[in-house]
Amino acid sequence: MATSAEEEEELLDEHHRINLRRSASNVTSQVAIVGSHVCPIESLDYELVENDLFKDWRHRGRAHIICYVTLKWSLCFLIGALAGAVGFFNNLAVENIAGFKFVVTSNLMLAKKYAWAFGVFAGSNFVLAMFASVLTAYIAPAAAGSGIPEVKAYLNGIDAPDLFSLRTLVVKVVGCIAAVSSSLHAGKAGPMVHAGACIASTLGQGGSGKYHLSCKWPRYFRNDRDRRELVTCGAGAGIAAALRAPVGGVLFALESVSSWWNSALLWKAFFTTAVVGVVLRALIDICNGGKCGLFGKGELIMFDVTSDTIAYHLADLPPVILLGVIGGLLGSFYNFLLEKVLRIYNLIHEKGIGYELLLAATVSILTSCCLFGLPWLASCRPCPGGLSEVCPSIGSGFGIFKKFQCPPHHYNDLASLLFNTNDGTIRNLFSAGTDAVFQKSSMLLFFAASYFLGIVSYGLVAPAGLFVPLILTGAAYGRLVGMLVGKHSTLDHGLFAVLGSASVLGGSMRMTLSVCVIILELTNNLLLLPLVMLVLLISKTVADTFNANIYDMMVKLKGLPYLDAHAEPYMRQLTVSDVLTGPLQIFNGVEKVGNIVHVLKTTGHHGFPVVDGPPFSSSPVLFGLILRAHLLVLLKKKEFLHACTLSGVDASKQFSADDFAKRGSGRCDSIEDIELTGEEMETCIDLHPFTNTSPHTVVETMSLAKALILFREVGLRHLLVVPKSSSSPPVVGMLTRHDFMPEHILGLYPLLLKSRWKRSESPLLLK
């Protein structure tokens, strides 16, 4: 009897703890760093709403279906065409602005006006960097950085204000051109991913209503499901346009940014990037007539190092394996250092825009000093004979033999790498038959400078990517390994540079398939496929033992509540009822207007269970789920009932599906904007026609790990929890994205921190 009494007391204590927990609210952060500033975030909802008013397009006539399919493919075509045009414009602008800067500086160097040369070089870099930073900080803070973490989070189901606005798109493009032209160690691939996503989102919502550039024909796509597909296609088109790698763009979207994929989306993304390739080819052909200034005769293959005589043997495998192992170590260490630097930058950004601009100015001056000062440490070398290229080259962005301070018929090999555009330097490093062009000491200095500048240049309040800096750093590392291996390998140093880029990319980004195809498309060298695959597999495996990939790291560092594809092991020990918190707000099927307004004003919930009870049902029963956005539409329309009874009126005669269409990314109505009289507050609304009658539900005994997989794969925003017992209320709680966050779960159960089943420590969210 005593034992039974003790067990009963323990059971009561456990129920008491559960009730206390459910009465508390989830305190995980509802804000995150988007671009460079902290802003509120919301979840997206990919669930299909089924009720009396919203009819899925599949239930419509054949004409509606044909119109829907035709419009979606037309949008994919427009996304590809615009992304290709923007990518071409980026390359054209960067090459002309940076090329003009190098021509003027080189002419001053030729006249031995070294002080003036440094002043022009550093001054122009400073002006361009500050222009990009000021533009971003004051007009569109969401445009800062590469934008890939934000796009990755969006496709996972996280939305933020102005993430894909027209203003963000313009600042992203213009700011990226200025930042890359300023000789900052920044790339344009990441910003192009964000720009492509902005193009896709803007087209999908019918333009920009704020700037009176909207139209109504894409009304079919004003929902999160269709926008997700368009943004995925836009992200792939961005990589394709930046690196001229159409197939690589599709695989990048699949492997790196997208959380959801199917064969239909794969086909649309492939079509979109194919359009990018065609548009780039057409625009580049124009430049072959010399009409593009210093851009010259552009080619679709950015770094054409094709060789028909490439041969490798078993003796070449040990150096290649070593290249992959060290590349994995360098990539993981790069991520480690970058995380530390970004944490420091976040503290600086919190102090205000003035400190952000001061940081950008400091990095710009430091970069100019490094790029102009380090070549003085290298010795001048005589120009080799029998060259097809001019030596020394004066002012050319692609010249291998930079004169710098050297006498006639001599060149400075370190200046050829530092005093150049990023694309020009990569082309120099990838070039075949240049084994004797560079010195070991120069290559070591360049590798160290590239590694350091790539870390400190990222995180500024300006659009900047990581893809090109990592390619550049990896190419220098590969060249250096090729020089050290010497006669022990038959591979050309240029091929070592290509493999080095692949190894560092694999070690930092942890992508295999997409990076492999992108490298092959960049270099037009299919013969390297087996070696590139081997290097990527080794570098990724080595780096995975130390830390996460660079984009996952930044997603967590920004505080974005990203849901991983796999549940943490400790989630298998918990049920969904173990993490339910907060008082559950429930509406009746016919609800009083005043009660709805009160709940909307006093809570931040975006979804509410609708329960029918007497007199509409003999016992309480879950009717469905209604969204905050839909309630706001009902309140704005003011189609109220004077008695709390079923309306008996066809809702389709009072409302249309377009009334409930979702607006652009990050934009929503507010309850504070709706004015109601005291008489209207006493009226009622019949919620039945507007309630989703088939919301996803799980029983309270389901494991948390299983619920997480369901939540992520279906793309839910709300997941209702129903009781195991029929004697309990029809709904016992609701799960949202934040209920699956490690911060929330480990806050409720701190003992799990010591559990041997815990896979990895939870990163702290930064405000």
Disulfide bonds with the S-S distance in Angstrom:
Cys287-Cys292 1.94
Cys380-Cys406 2.11
Cys383-Cys391 1.94
Cys644-Cys684 1.83
